[in-house]
Amino acid sequence: MEDYLMQVTNYLLTQSWQIAVLVVVIAAVNLALKNRSAHVRYLLWLIVLAKCLVPPLVTIPLAILPQDKMPEPTLISRGEMPAVNVEMADTVTSEPIVLPSLPVTSPTIMERLARVTARQWLGFGWVMGVAAFLLFALVKALLTDFWLWRQRKLLPAEAQTGIENLFSGLGIKTLPKVWLIEGIGQPFVWGLLRGSIYLPADFVKVDNAEHRRSVLGHELGHILRFDAAVNILQIIAQAIFWFHPFVWWANQRVRAEREKCCDEMTIARLGAKVRDYSIAIVNTLVVEHESTRPVPSLAVAGPVKNIEERIKTMMRPGKKFYKHPSLSAVAIVVLTALLAVPTTVVLTARAENQPSTDNADAAPIFGNPTNLGPTVNSSVEDSGPCISANGLSLYFQSRRPGGLGETDIWVTTRKTKNEPWAPPENLGPPVNTTASDQNPRLSADGLELYFTSDRPGGSGNLDIWVTKRKTKDDPWPPPGQSWPKGQQCHG
């Protein structure tokens, strides 16, 4: 569980700053396009929504972080390097030595809590926040849906016929449901995918036919654009990033541009005059102040506070209105989304120049370390590496998901030293257990694997175990406790 919390926290931290950067960039581009069609600005904001919902698929390392300060290496002349004599045992016991088993106690709850890191606590807090947000939204949606189901009424036959004629005249084949609701002053759309249109009960009493056409045309725009479905995606994105102010603000901009899109669609479809349409919208929102019940907060509706911005946009001299965005605009936005949404940037340490030396007899200095990347490394602890003598097998310990215990031994291989490492595989039982198995060390011939473990059957908290195989192609057999004198270990 702790490993999953760590992965969640690392994902959120990485994704959060990149979403913040993306929001700033989209906001700057939209500011430059403020005199253009609202359809384009809306599509650009949807890139932020997609970034919140789509996990990263492509990782790009960016070396901009400073390297950790390491002590300067000490150069040792070859003539000064001491000789090391390794005593080899005459014989090596092939049978493992197994000691009597001792009881192993599991850690208490307080001990486990003491091991929880700050990032794991952050992950736990995020889970609780998502659960609370979704529960609140679900309860609110169910209560609203129940209230609408009880209060909604069918349109009078004459009004229903007039609305059907209007929609059919606009080329709408699948007619949406239209209902009347007492107590509300503003029309809105409610539903999962396309939704239904809910009108104030006094709407049928409006004498101005052009007013009614304008209002219905605006709500029909929400239906045709599947804004109800996008609204649900916004709620999900907000639940995932409930802590992120940039996501909250981006969602507000999506809703504001959505209303402007429907304004454009209505004027373009109906051929309405901008002044008459603006008056119809203002009159509708004026009634909102006289209503006894506000529009549901989760519904697709235009906020009253945005009415001035919408009217200024529509009344701007030379303003053109479009039913939908152009194909070229859609293509540019889609290409931008394909580049920005599935890509994540990982900040890594930048390389530094190696110190030069004029001593030709000095021992060679290692180059800059290179991270083995996400194929080998995970978001949790990966440590204790041990490489085979031929450089083709790398054993290490890891707390990543998919193991048997708290820490397991994994191995990654490659065919040649010039090829990349393959995805690691868990050694599985009988080498790994539900206990902590770690610190692998491979013998020079690759036939013996030594490691430490706190599994039952040991002498203390951590014991040294060994497993031996006849050939490198054989699986590792059950290990036993052993430490032969003079045994050479490679790694």
ABEGO torsion letter per residue (X at the ends): XAAAAAAAAAAAAAAAAAAAAAAAAAAAAAAAAAABBAAAAAAAAAAAAAAAABBBABBBBBBABBBBBBBBBBBBBAAABBBBBBBBBABBBABBBBBBBBBBBBBBAAAAAAABBAAAAAAAAAAAAAAAAAAAAAAAAAAAAAAAAAABBBBBAAAAAAAAAAAAAAGBABBBBBBBBBGBABBBBBEAAAEBBBBBAAAAABABAAAAAAAAAAAAAAAAAGAAAAAAAAAAAAAABAABAAAAAAAAAAAAAAAAAAAAAAAAAAGBBAAAAAAAAAAAAAAAAABABBBBAABBBBBAAAAAAAAAAAABBGBBBBABBBAAAAAAAAAAAAAAAABBBBBBBBBBBBBBBABAABBBBBBBBBBAEAAABBABBBBGBBBBAAGABBBBBBABBGBABABBBBBBBBABAABBBBBBBBAEOAABBABBBBGBBBBAAGABBBBBBABBGBABABBBBBBBBABAABBBBBBBBBBBBGBBBBX
